């Protein structure tokens, strides 16, 4: 697939006419990052934004003690670092390739010039940013108000929703990474998964998880309490 077809399949741009897709293809930098390679660090100048073409990227912050808190995990078609386009500020977190990843970089100034001529680009970006803001607000709510079982239940239901309501899930990240995303440690996460299995809420086999009692899982996620 050539670059223009890749761009046309990105949610930001999928409804744009071919001429505008061609304009976008002229400003991007096509990059490949190895697993573990830093794409940008917190505090770096926000000189543009990125879109994952293949692979996965994690966005995270580090505490003064070096503890990692994963904020987002992005896959093919997902943009990240978009705040730079609108605000022109520093990146507020770190971005790292979780596996070998191909990524398009869109320079801020060049993209801003295109937006002036194509307001639909800005509308598409705002739509995606609003969805992400709701997800991020839910994450903050989970981390601050819910116990770990409630956070895990909410995350499993979120994954189920992303997979069109299926009861069969397969985690695409390690349990260590999932623990970081939920603001806990791997040992606690494993213990809670075990309890959920014993109580018949889920069936867990490595990264494969089957929801057995959706109603109970929803109640746990809503209450945010303990098992």
KOLTORMI-430559 format. One record per residue (C-alpha): residue in one letter; x, y, z. Coordinates in steps of 0.001 Angstrom, whole numbers. Last residue first. Example, Ala and Ser with C-alpha at 12.3 -4.5 7.8 and 13.67 -1.06 7.14 Angstrom:
{r "S"; {13670; -1060; 7140}} {r "A"; {12300; -4500; 7800}} 
END
This chain:
{r "X"; {-14222; -8226; 45395}} {r "X"; {-13566; -4589; 46211}} {r "X"; {-15426; -1488; 45158}} {r "X"; {-15622; 679; 42062}} {r "X"; {-19406; 618; 42382}} {r "X"; {-19940; 962; 38633}} {r "X"; {-17118; -1380; 37628}} {r "X"; {-18256; -4002; 40125}} {r "X"; {-21865; -3736; 38947}} {r "X"; {-20762; -4021; 35323}} {r "X"; {-18725; -7127; 36134}} {r "X"; {-21695; -8655; 37940}} {r "X"; {-23912; -8014; 34911}} {r "X"; {-21294; -9326; 32491}} {r "X"; {-21014; -12694; 34220}} {r "X"; {-18847; -15049; 32161}} {r "X"; {-16514; -12627; 30389}} {r "X"; {-13788; -14651; 28699}} {r "X"; {-10154; -13629; 29021}} {r "X"; {-7235; -14756; 26881}} {r "X"; {-3888; -13225; 27807}} {r "X"; {-2954; -16200; 29948}} {r "X"; {-6112; -18214; 30450}} {r "X"; {-8697; -16304; 32466}} {r "X"; {-12398; -17110; 32806}} {r "X"; {-14433; -14212; 34115}} {r "X"; {-17023; -13274; 36715}} {r "X"; {-17288; -16755; 38185}} {r "X"; {-16169; -15908; 41716}} {r "X"; {-13042; -18016; 41360}} {r "X"; {-12163; -16294; 38064}} {r "X"; {-12612; -12818; 39514}} {r "X"; {-10441; -13810; 42463}} {r "X"; {-7671; -15051; 40180}} {r "X"; {-7810; -11883; 38086}} {r "X"; {-7531; -9934; 41335}} {r "X"; {-4413; -11846; 42424}} {r "X"; {-2800; -11442; 39022}} {r "X"; {-3408; -7673; 39120}} {r "X"; {-1994; -7377; 42621}} {r "X"; {1173; -9217; 41599}} {r "X"; {1511; -7137; 38412}} {r "X"; {1476; -3782; 40284}} {r "X"; {-1241; -1085; 40241}} {r "X"; {-2183; 2080; 38369}} {r "X"; {-4515; 480; 35848}} {r "X"; {-2267; 1214; 32842}} {r "X"; {750; 62; 34844}} {r "X"; {-982; -3225; 35683}} {r "X"; {-1877; -3647; 32005}} {r "X"; {1775; -3157; 31088}} {r "X"; {2877; -5819; 33577}} {r "X"; {39; -8048; 32376}} {r "X"; {1482; -7819; 28887}} {r "X"; {-376; -5980; 26135}} {r "X"; {-2732; -7134; 23385}} {r "X"; {-5117; -8730; 25870}} {r "X"; {-7420; -11231; 24180}} {r "X"; {-11128; -10974; 24827}} {r "X"; {-14045; -13339; 24316}} {r "X"; {-17358; -11931; 25551}} {r "X"; {-17832; -9894; 22389}} {r "X"; {-19550; -6515; 22664}} {r "X"; {-18274; -4942; 19473}} {r "X"; {-14558; -5541; 20191}} {r "X"; {-14116; -1983; 21465}} {r "X"; {-17056; -2581; 23791}} {r "X"; {-15414; -5716; 25152}} {r "X"; {-12202; -3784; 25711}} {r "X"; {-14151; -1160; 27678}} {r "X"; {-15863; -3891; 29709}} {r "X"; {-12456; -5339; 30554}} {r "X"; {-11221; -1877; 31529}} {r "X"; {-14190; -1197; 33804}} {r "X"; {-13714; -4547; 35560}} {r "X"; {-10012; -3826; 36006}} {r "X"; {-10675; -392; 37495}} {r "X"; {-13322; -1799; 39826}} {r "X"; {-10967; -4546; 40994}} {r "X"; {-8208; -1908; 41528}} {r "X"; {-10304; 241; 43865}} {r "X"; {-12079; 3156; 42288}} {r "X"; {-12079; 6901; 42939}} {r "X"; {-8719; 8317; 41852}} {r "X"; {-7519; 5836; 39255}} {r "X"; {-10982; 5198; 37813}} {r "X"; {-11900; 8886; 37598}} {r "X"; {-8586; 9704; 35951}} {r "X"; {-9143; 6895; 33443}} {r "X"; {-12714; 8065; 32787}} {r "X"; {-11428; 11577; 32061}} {r "X"; {-8891; 10062; 29652}} {r "X"; {-11634; 8194; 27797}} {r "X"; {-13747; 11348; 27573}} {r "X"; {-10716; 13312; 26364}} {r "X"; {-10006; 10660; 23733}} {r "X"; {-13513; 10986; 22311}} {r "X"; {-13154; 14779; 22213}} {r "X"; {-9746; 14487; 20544}} {r "X"; {-11169; 12288; 17792}} {r "X"; {-13942; 14769; 16979}} {r "X"; {-11572; 17732; 17254}} {r "X"; {-9186; 16155; 14744}} {r "X"; {-11953; 15526; 12224}} {r "X"; {-13189; 19106; 12593}} {r "X"; {-9662; 20457; 12102}} {r "X"; {-9218; 18499; 8888}} {r "X"; {-12653; 19649; 7691}} {r "X"; {-11344; 23234; 7861}} {r "X"; {-9259; 22604; 4699}} {r "X"; {-7418; 25762; 3546}} {r "X"; {-6370; 26915; 6996}} {r "X"; {-5905; 23271; 7982}} {r "X"; {-3248; 22850; 5263}} {r "X"; {-1166; 25699; 6693}} {r "X"; {-1466; 24186; 10157}} {r "X"; {-135; 20890; 8767}} {r "X"; {2986; 22568; 7417}} {r "X"; {3606; 24420; 10672}} {r "X"; {2991; 21416; 12927}} {r "X"; {5066; 18835; 11089}} {r "X"; {3139; 15591; 10422}} {r "X"; {5062; 12436; 11408}} {r "X"; {3956; 9074; 10032}} {r "X"; {4874; 6018; 12090}} {r "X"; {6029; 2499; 11296}} {r "X"; {6483; 474; 14445}} {r "X"; {8772; -2291; 15690}} {r "X"; {7262; -3073; 19065}} {r "X"; {6166; -1098; 22125}} {r "X"; {7382; 2142; 20530}} {r "X"; {7714; 4828; 23191}} {r "X"; {5969; 8161; 23769}} {r "X"; {6590; 10331; 26850}} {r "X"; {4217; 12876; 28390}} {r "X"; {3111; 16531; 28252}} {r "X"; {4703; 17279; 24850}} {r "X"; {5712; 20942; 24883}} {r "X"; {3367; 23557; 23496}} {r "X"; {2232; 24527; 20002}} {r "X"; {-1343; 24548; 21228}} {r "X"; {-3388; 23265; 18288}} {r "X"; {-887; 21144; 16376}} {r "X"; {1063; 20200; 19498}} {r "X"; {-2076; 18822; 21126}} {r "X"; {-2065; 16170; 18393}} {r "X"; {718; 14156; 20067}} {r "X"; {-953; 10910; 19047}} {r "X"; {-2926; 9650; 16059}} {r "X"; {-4354; 6122; 15846}} {r "X"; {-4606; 4374; 12478}} {r "X"; {-2602; 1339; 13570}} {r "X"; {-2244; 1046; 17357}} {r "X"; {-2173; 3347; 20381}} {r "X"; {-1732; 2610; 24071}} {r "X"; {-2673; 5413; 26446}} {r "X"; {-1838; 6752; 29901}} {r "X"; {757; 4257; 31125}} {r "X"; {2081; 5186; 34564}} {r "X"; {5748; 4314; 35062}} {r "X"; {7442; 4527; 38446}} {r "X"; {10818; 6313; 38228}} {r "X"; {10834; 7704; 41761}} {r "X"; {10081; 11213; 40474}} {r "X"; {7050; 9632; 38741}} {r "X"; {7255; 8750; 35055}} {r "X"; {4572; 9485; 32485}} {r "X"; {3333; 7301; 29669}} {r "X"; {2139; 7141; 26079}} {r "X"; {2535; 3680; 24569}} {r "X"; {2976; 3009; 20870}} {r "X"; {1961; -17; 18821}} {r "X"; {2920; -1493; 15455}} {r "X"; {1816; -320; 12024}} {r "X"; {779; 3045; 10562}} {r "X"; {685; 4888; 13879}} {r "X"; {-21; 8588; 13358}} {r "X"; {2176; 11375; 14738}} {r "X"; {1921; 15044; 15646}} {r "X"; {4045; 18138; 15150}} {r "X"; {6593; 20462; 16727}} {r "X"; {5548; 19872; 20311}} {r "X"; {8931; 20797; 21781}} {r "X"; {10173; 18095; 24142}} {r "X"; {9024; 18404; 27766}} {r "X"; {7985; 14774; 28169}} {r "X"; {10026; 12691; 25769}} {r "X"; {9491; 11866; 22106}} {r "X"; {9626; 8751; 19956}} {r "X"; {11622; 6716; 22468}} {r "X"; {12791; 3347; 21129}} {r "X"; {11699; 313; 23137}} {r "X"; {10877; -1769; 20077}} {r "X"; {12447; -179; 17008}} {r "X"; {11032; 2949; 15394}} {r "X"; {10352; 3419; 11668}} {r "X"; {9625; 6855; 10190}} {r "X"; {7768; 8297; 7169}} {r "X"; {7991; 12098; 7353}} {r "X"; {4828; 13794; 6178}} {r "X"; {4467; 17038; 4207}} {r "X"; {3913; 15882; 604}} {r "X"; {1564; 13045; 1517}} {r "X"; {-770; 15567; 3098}} {r "X"; {-1154; 17467; -176}} {r "X"; {-1896; 14194; -1996}} {r "X"; {-4611; 13424; 534}} {r "X"; {-6002; 16895; -138}} {r "X"; {-6191; 16208; -3880}} {r "X"; {-7739; 12783; -3251}} {r "X"; {-10755; 14228; -1448}} {r "X"; {-10937; 13952; 2351}} {r "X"; {-13323; 11502; 4010}} {r "X"; {-10638; 9144; 5345}} {r "X"; {-8420; 11916; 6716}} {r "X"; {-8590; 11895; 10482}} {r "X"; {-9747; 8262; 10524}} {r "X"; {-6526; 7138; 8732}} {r "X"; {-7295; 5002; 5651}} {r "X"; {-6609; 7866; 3222}} {r "X"; {-3155; 8362; 4716}} {r "X"; {-2210; 4738; 4091}} {r "X"; {-3576; 4967; 542}} {r "X"; {-1489; 8100; -73}} {r "X"; {1627; 6422; 1313}} {r "X"; {1480; 3398; -979}} {r "X"; {0; 0; 0}} 
END
